[in-house]
């Protein structure tokens, strides 16, 4: 039966475990209509356009 010969230290254990919990940065793209940064496959909050057509009406500032 395979048994560890020595105790795994807390530092070594934590180094192994820490890479699984990192957050990924969301992919932000520029809106083709107005150029504002937005998330892909979502309506632009600045102009209200998605896929080349107006989906929501946004009031002008």
N, C-alpha and C positions, 0 to 999 in steps of 0.2 A: 504494500500500500504506500502511495506517495505522500510523504509528510514533510513539511518544511523543516530544514535543519536549524534555522535561526528565526527569531521573531523579526517580522518586518517592521522597521521603524515607522513612526508617525509621519516623518518627513517623506520617506520613500512611498508610503501608502498614499499620502495626500498628493504627491506629484503625479502619481498614476491616475488618481480620481479627478483632478481639477480640470482636465481638458474636456470633459463631457458636459459641463454646466455652463459653458460660455454662450452668451447671447449672440445671435447673428444680426448684423446690420441690415435693415430692410433695404431692398433695392429701390432707390429713388430715381425716377426718370423725369425729364423735362416734358411739359405739356407741349404738343406740337402747335396748338392754337395760340397760347399766350406765353409759353416759356417758363411758367412757374413749376417748381418741383412738386411732383405728386407720386403716389404709389402706383405701380402698374396695375392695369385692369380695374381701375377705379375712376369715378367721375372727378374731374378737376374741380377743386373747391373755389378756385379763383374765377374761372369763366363758365363752369357748368357744362363743359363739352366732354363727350366720350365717344370714341370711334368716329370722329368727324361730324357728329351732330349734337345739337343742344339737348341735353337730357333734363337738366334742372335750370330754372330761371334764377340768376344771381343778380341782386341789385347792385348798381354801380356805386362806387364809393365817392 
